Amino acid sequence: MSLLFVAACASSATLIAQTAPAAAPVTATEKEGPVQLSVFEVRTDQDRGYQAANAGSGGRIDMPLKLTASATSAFTKEFLEDWNVSDMREAFRYAMNVDPGNFAQMGTPYGEFEFNFRGVGSSGNYPTRNYFLFYGVSDSYNTERFEMSRGPNSILFGDGQIGGVATTATKVPRLDRNFYVGSARFDNWGGIRTTLDTNQKLGRMTAVRLNAKYQKNTVGSAWRDNGHNEDQAVTLAVAHAFNNRTKLRTEIEFGRENRMTWANTYSDQMAYYTPGFLYDRSNPNLPANQALAGITAVSTNAQNWTYIPALAQVGLINTGGATANERSYRSTGHGSPIQPEGRTDLPGIPNPARLPSREFNLGANDTLARFKNQVYSFYLDHRITDTLFGQISYYHYSNDRNVRSNAVASSLQIDINRFLPNGQPNPKVGVAYGEATPGKSHQDNWVREWRGLLRWNVKLPFRGKGQISLIAGERNERFEARGFSPARLDGPNPNWLAAENTLRYRYYVDEPGKYGSRFLPAPAPGFTYGFVQTGFASTEFKDIKYLQGVAATSWLDERVSLVLGLRRDDQLNRQQGNIAGFPNANGLQSYGGFVPGVGNRPGAWNIGKAKPITGNVGAVAYLDQKQRFGVFYNYSENFAPPTSGAAKITGWNPDGTIVSQGFGATTGSGTEYGVRLSLLDGALYAEARHYDNEQVDRIDGPPVGNFNAIWSNAGNFYNSNPDYTTVSWRDVAALNTNGYEFQLTANVKGWRLTTNYALPKTENISIRPITQAYFAAFLPKWTEWANNLRNDKGDELTANNQTQIRNQIINLQNNFAGVAPGTVNNGTNKWTGSFNANYSFPRESRFAGFSAGWAISGRGERKVGSVSPNILFNLPIGATATPEQNKQASFAYVYATSYWVQDVNASYTKRFGRYNWRFQINVNNLFDKDDLLFNSYTTYRVLGQPTNPFVGGMVNNGFTYLDPRKISFTTTVSF
């Protein structure tokens, strides 16, 4: 697909419109009235400016939002158009109490569709499409609106995390009219986006809707050097009414995307270097104290094979060496990301490193990720009686993500070698470089779901009405992921993971983006490289069968409403992944799961089962007859299937081996209440809400490596058994989230306005209880073995074993102290807020057709960690904090940077003949704010020397960029 395709679609649509036959005489069948629309479709025709009228709810209920007690916000079609929102990820900046799941600005091809509601975390938070699971970032080209449902509520949106779920309502064929809309957008990043939306009636009973898009370099961080992306998709939907009671709608989408990946930041390995020191193999002049001069060996391994595309004629070079004089050397630094303008807040650095520009991107020019997705769905609606409706639907979604090369250099250091290892002069001496391993990876998954719905509309006493919905369905999922790295397959060491069998690519900063990495070096005897599985690997199947009933009622002409729901799920998940302790002949990890009572074993599966029952009670009452002031209360529950990973620890055997089982459902519940205000016949709507929710059985990853290290140092009996030294598990945690949310929407006299503000707070309740109990149970034994240098089997321990056991015990004590109950969850903002306003001049004005808008949106400080106890308590050099000091330090929080960004838009709409034209300009980040958004902090010793004290408190570490100012011009024509 390309621009030619979209142009062809537009031309075809125009041709259809121009050659459509003249209207036929009205027949008796047509006089029967309009074709019945589906009661299960999301109704957007009643949306008013930025205010959505009804909740989608996936067919569960069909009630005005003002009568629904749950927390739901919607971005209407008019909002998306005014603010040029291309996809759901872009909408998050205006959304209340939600952030994207990662802030890497699409530098990674995975996880960009996850989101973090109310600060509870993004893991397992997946969006839906028409309330079917959708592992992707929904685009606005085929979208009626985006909905954000906050809080636990499995009755409304199915399974999901406690924070809520984001969903998309797709565009459906219209049986009542024809229309044709095309748009083209250009921006100062060099981006282009074209879309097409056509709806064609084929007689009275059939309609076809075609949506298509093509865009290039307009989303994510396309402003970065070599930040290329290209995206194209087409959606075809057909609706056919067999009669006034039965209608079939089908929808098919194909999407393709190519995206370059890059390092968001570069670790500083240059700042400590003292200029002038160069390594000369024939006359070495390295200082006696290399660390103080900011110099270190590239590798101390005898073999460290590197390929430099800029010096391809040299072939592979060995930057390691058995002795100091045989090695290559490089500069060192503090390891924190290099800031574009350098940094002066770290003492003792004579030459702070800086980037060539904010747009700088060093990696290979072919770090390409390719995505493709397909969606097939159908919906068969039937009006059984005038008050009883049914629907059968089927949904099939598949998604493939393939990274053909991921040679992304994430640190920069200076090449200080006068000569290459082969003795030739080094043309790159003194030039900074980064190294990367050209990894490959892929993920693919599919979702298949059948769903049946019944709705019965009834009249109730006291001027009431109600609807009872029954839903039954089954969803089947499959997910697979693999990561691959190059390995030397025919070297003398058969362990492909050994240092001498790995491979690195080196890229110099004087030639960024000039060379690729997809093709491995040409085979030579003893140096044949191939890709082997070394990264994350998982195969997972999930099956969920569900049954639920919902009763939604209102009385006194909708002054009082009540929603009651109950849902039962039967969940089964099976998962395999990499397991340690059973390597093959080439040192690669085995693939398997755990066997209850035995441990991890090759070929086994992690099996998890759960049958959660969840419910919902929601009520809204307006205190006056005109429904201007109301109160609401909502109690709801949720559940979520487990994510991929190790098994759940449930206990231990007397010998210290772990007892585990598959994870069941993560469950949550909570209450929400507040007040609502509706004025000017609903043109102004406001709400203030308080929520208090709790999630249990939340999957948490404990420091398993520390336990493995203890057993590895506990004597021969234990260190030779992989069930002690390589075992992995996950534990659970409980989390409370509470806070306040305020929102207002108004559509008055040409104004379209929406604003929101949230004050979220999270609190850890219980973290890793079984892991901590396991530690407490064996702590006396480990301590005794370390003190006596002998274990309970009679094996002798060395002094090094003793030191290692004691160090790991301290590490675990400090780790548990650092996650004390009551601490705020990482990722929680102090506040979130947004204000959007547009004004359209009235028709009688001399400025008729003009519209202008202004928006400001931002996020408060986001908790990202805690102060180091060494700094908080001013501990002396070499001292180790006590568990109590670690516990106290866990409550001394550090925060990511807060920010505000302003946007503006202006448009002019004019009709020329039968064509409506709209010309629009949007400016995002109006004042081109370039603040670095720091999202992590670290400690700093002068020149990184352990004998120097900590200075400067907690210093800035990781950061993300604000996207620079983006000016977009959009032309839209419709008829």
Helices and strands as residue ranges (DSSP letters): H 3-19, G 30-32, G 57-59, G 65-67, E 71-75, H 77-82, H 88-91, G 92-94, E 98-100, E 115-117, E 128-129, E 132-133, G 140-142, E 143-150, H 154-157, E 164-170, E 179-187, E 192-201, E 206-216, E 229-241, E 246-260, E 267-269, E 295-297, E 305-307, G 309-314, E 317-318, G 324-326, E 329-331, E 368-383, E 388-403, E 411-414, E 432-436, E 440-460, E 464-488, G 499-501, E 504-508, E 529-533, E 538-555, E 560-579, E 590-595, E 599-602, E 606-610, E 613-622, E 629-640, E 648-652, E 658-661, E 666-679, E 684-700, H 704-712, H 716-719, H 722-725, E 731-748, E 751-767, H 769-788, H 799-817, E 832-840, E 850-859, E 862-866, H 869-872, H 883-889, E 893-896, E 899-912, E 915-924, E 932-934, E 937-938, G 942-944, E 955-956, E 959-961, E 966-974
